[in-house]
Amino acid sequence: MSQKKEISKVLSDDALGLIAGRFRLLAEPMRLRILHTLGDREMAVGELVAATGANQANVSKHLGILLDAGVVARRKEGLTANYRVSDESIFELCDLVCSRLKDHLDTRRNALATVFSAT
């Protein structure tokens, strides 16, 4: 039996729910934009607003969701809240997805080029 099948047999419904929740967390483009903007640095909410072009309420809402999920951490400095990525494995996951998407698009592009060059 393959390792993938063995792992999936041990996953409880609760575990599958947690995994699905993590993917839902990343299914929102604004949250991905915020994570990409933060990268490996710390930024205040106002800086994120300026960098993303979103309004403060929207950025704050998504930061709250990312904070609750443990993906970002917050540090207060006076009245300013500074955020940074605390779970850097999120970047590994995004890199993996981007790599697979690139491969998929390259395959489609090559298939289309073959079709159009044959005509």
Steps between C-alpha positions, in 0.01 A plus 500: 500500500634845416599743774230745390226242548638401840502863617147565376371199694631647826348843449193547713208715395627766741845494339349525153294796618814675627678438170202632302494805726863575421428482127193726543723746684719523191212504253451876545713714264527791746647273769755371248580859401555593865726200560695571183535868599620411849752248371778482757448843655276659758253768394242724663139486384534839332799379301306193389207718397730715285683201352189297415273784392219361717314697764593474867184314602564230238867460590419490873230237445736272310784556746264394779419177316869430434582581864230263632637226273852553636642595160598853605605645834430847633726727703361816655715809512303778664187542288652322202446131427782339303450168323741237375464150358544253784438177305750508216387158379223696329760620247611143429140406427453802273827423318387143443163612362661766278748246364222253416293776337799604288554139389130466417494825301820409314346166402183669374699766315709232328189303407341812349819586312500151350137533391550841341830412332335198336239716328 
